[in-house]
């Protein structure tokens, strides 16, 4: 779960800084590559982040982003006295919907979309096997490819935490477009990796569209021909 804190120090030359959070006793270190926002971080900026602890080092922040604006409710205003005639009318009640419920549903929407697309993708494979368009051995290869994709996402996440050599994004996209996009999706959800950077997300969803479009085209090609 993400925590909220304030940037108390930022070194623009070295591209790193520290976040102070009331839930963590020590200041949290973060690097510019772990930050996602419209502008570079600055001291006094309210941020949301995920914290990890690596070895004997202090806490480190990942997926750092500017905190969302909070709405402060206005003080309740006493309504004017109700006329006697209005007491005969039934009260009008508007459905209330809290911001937290709306935000929760908004965050859950991509989760259900991803699961639905994976279910549709599996259905296409099963239909293709039933029609004789795909041999069973291809399905085994696809499963192994998705396991390999999950592994490369885990290795890139570990490299980001320990400041070692990262897996190139082009390699992750190549695995996804080759058929490993479901494994990439599960890695993003389980490892909380590559879920904030919007350019990467746009290319990833493009690989999903290419995969599903290619499967549909292969299944419908005999009837179209």
N, C-alpha and C positions, 0 to 999 in steps of 0.2 A: 504494500500500500504506500502511495506517495505521501511524503511529508512536506510541510511548508516551512520556509525559513527566509532569512534576509541575507543578501550578499554583503558581508562586512569588509571584504578586502578583494580587490581585483587588480592584477598586474597585467596591463595591456601588452607590454613587451614580451613577457614570458607566456602570456595567454593562459593564465590559471588564476584561481581565486579561492575564497573560502566562504562557506555559508554557515550562518549561526541559526540553530534550530532549538527551541525550548525542550524538545523531546530527546536531544542528543547532548551528552555532556561536553564533548569536544567539537570544535569547529570542523565542518565537513569540507574536504578538499574537492575541487572539480576542475576539469580542463575545458578549454574552449570547444574541443571536439565532442564533449558530452553535453553541450548546451545547444538548444534549438529555440530560436526566437527571431523576431524581425530585426533586432539590432544587437550589438555586442552587450554583454552584461556590464553593469556598473554598480558601484557601492550604493547600498540602500534599496536595491531592487528586490521586490518580493518574488520568490520563485517556488516552484514545486519540483521535487526531486525524489529519486530512489536512492537509498544509502546501502553500501556494502562495506564489509570489513575484510581486508586482505592481510593475512599474516599478522605481523606485529605492527603494521602501519595503522594510522588513524583511519577514521571513516572516510569514504569516498562517495561522491555524488554521481549518479548516472541519470540519463534522461532528464536533464535539468531544463526547465522551461518557465517562462514568466507565469506567475500565479494569475488565475482568472479573477476578473473583477467581481467583488462581492457586493451584493445589493443590501444596503442598510435600511431596514424598515423604518418608515416614518412613525413618529409618535401618534398613538391613536387619537382621533378627533371625536369629541363627544357630539353625537348627532343632535340636531335641534329637537325640541319637544314635538311629539307626534300629535297631529290634530285628532280629535275624537272620531271624525269621519274615517280617517285612515286606519283606525283600529279594526274596522270591519273587513279590510282587505287582507287576503292571505299574504304572508311574508314571501318575498322573492329571494331565493337562495341561489347564488352562483356557485358552480363547482369550483372548489379550490384545488390548485395543483402546485405543490411545492417545487422550488427550483431543484432540490436534490433528486426528486423523483424524475423530473424531466431530464436532468443530466445523466442519471443512471440509465434510463431507456436509450438515450442518445449513444452512450458508450457501449451498450449491449447490442445495438443494431448491427455494427460490422461483424460481431461474433456470429449472429444468426445468419447473416448473409453468407459468410464464409462457410459455415456448416452446410447451408442449403446448396451452395455451389459444389462442394465436395460430394454431397449425396448425388447431385445430378451428374457429376463427372463419373462416379462409380456406376451409376445406372447406365450411362452410355457405354462403358466398357463391358458390362454384363450383356447388354443388348447386342453389342458387336460380336462378343464371343458366341452368343446364341445364334446369330445369323451366319456364323462362320467367317466373319470378317477379321477376327483376331484369334490367333492360337493362344492356348492357356499359358504357354511359356512367356509370352509378352507381358502378361499380367504379373508374373513373378519378377520379371526384370523391372517393371514399373515400381513394385513394392521395394525392391532393393535400391532403386534410384532415389525414392523418397526417404529411405533410411539414411542414405549417404547425404542427401540435402540437409536433413536434420542435424547430422554430425557436423557438417561444415558451418552451419549457423551456430552450433554450440562452440566450435573452435574459435569462430570470430568473436563471440561474446566473451570467451575466456581471454582472448588476446586484448580485447578492449579493457578488461578489468586489470590485466597485468602489464599493460603497455608493451606488448610484444607485437610481432608481425601480424597484421590483419589479413583476413581473406578478402581479395578484391571483390568489389560489388559486382563487377562484370561476371565473375565466376558464379556468384550466387544467382544472378539473373539467368545465366546459361543453364544451370541445373533446373531452375524453375520452368523455363521455356521448353526444356527437354522432357518435361513431365513430372518434375519433382515439386511443383508448386503446392500440392497439399502438405508435403513434409515441411516446406518453408512456412506455410501458414501455421501449422502446429508449433513449429519452433518459435515463431514470433509471439504466439499467445503464451506458451509455457515459459520461455526464457525471457520474455519481455524485451526482445531485441528487434531493432529495425522497425519500431512501431510509431516513431515520431517524425523521422525525416521524410518530408512529403515528396521530394523528387524520387527517392527510392521507392516509396509506396506507389507512386503513379506508374513507374516502370513495372513493378511487381504485378499490379492488377492488369497491366497490358499483357504480361505473360499468361495470366489466367484466361483472358479473353482469347488469346491465340490458341491455347490448348483446347478449350471447349469448342471454339470454332473449327479447328482442324478435325476433332473427333466427329462433330456433326457432319462436316463435309465428307469425311470418309464413309460414314454410314449411309448418307443420302445420295452419294455419287451414283450407285447403280440405278436408282430410280430416276435421277435427273438425266442420266445418259440415255 
